[in-house]
Amino acid sequence: GDCFPCPPEGCPMMGHYADRFPDKLKRENQKYFLNTAADEPFAAWRQKVFIKLSGVKKMRGDINLVFYDTEGHKKEYEIANGDLSQDEVYTKYLDVEINPKNTTKIEFLWNKAIFSLLWARLGAETVHIVHGEDG
């Protein structure tokens, strides 16, 4: 995640377009990472998510985001679980299988642990998503 989002010169590419990044080609013993999805067409878009909670001070449970696209596909991603606090900003890198250009909606979900207070409410004060370049 240290190279996210891409540097000013753009995200280095492998294969046919690697020559567009001559400074990267001069290094020896480089490591390359390729994030892929589990299903065809295997594309994934790296996104960094920041969520600040509102509601009760502390609670046990989990928070998720669900991404929806123009073709009716949806994919759910866990952001945090365990002890949740409105004092924290939860940050996570996601390799989302929904193209950001086709995203129609992102839904915030939270599930409280069974033994949490029944009346307790939790919400998202802010959800901020930073997109990398197309992947």
HELIX and SHEET records of a PDB file:
HELIX    1   1 GLY A   15  ARG A   20  5                                   6    
HELIX    2   2 PRO A   22  LEU A   25  1                                   4    
HELIX    3   3 PRO A  100  ASN A  102  5                                   3    
SHEET    1   A 3 VAL A  89  VAL A  96  0                                        
SHEET    2   A 3 TRP A  45  GLY A  55 -1                                        
SHEET    3   A 3 LEU A 122  HIS A 131 -1                                        
SHEET    1   B 3 LYS A  74  SER A  85  0                                        
SHEET    2   B 3 LYS A  58  ASP A  69 -1                                        
SHEET    3   B 3 THR A 103  LYS A 112 -1                                        
END                                                                             
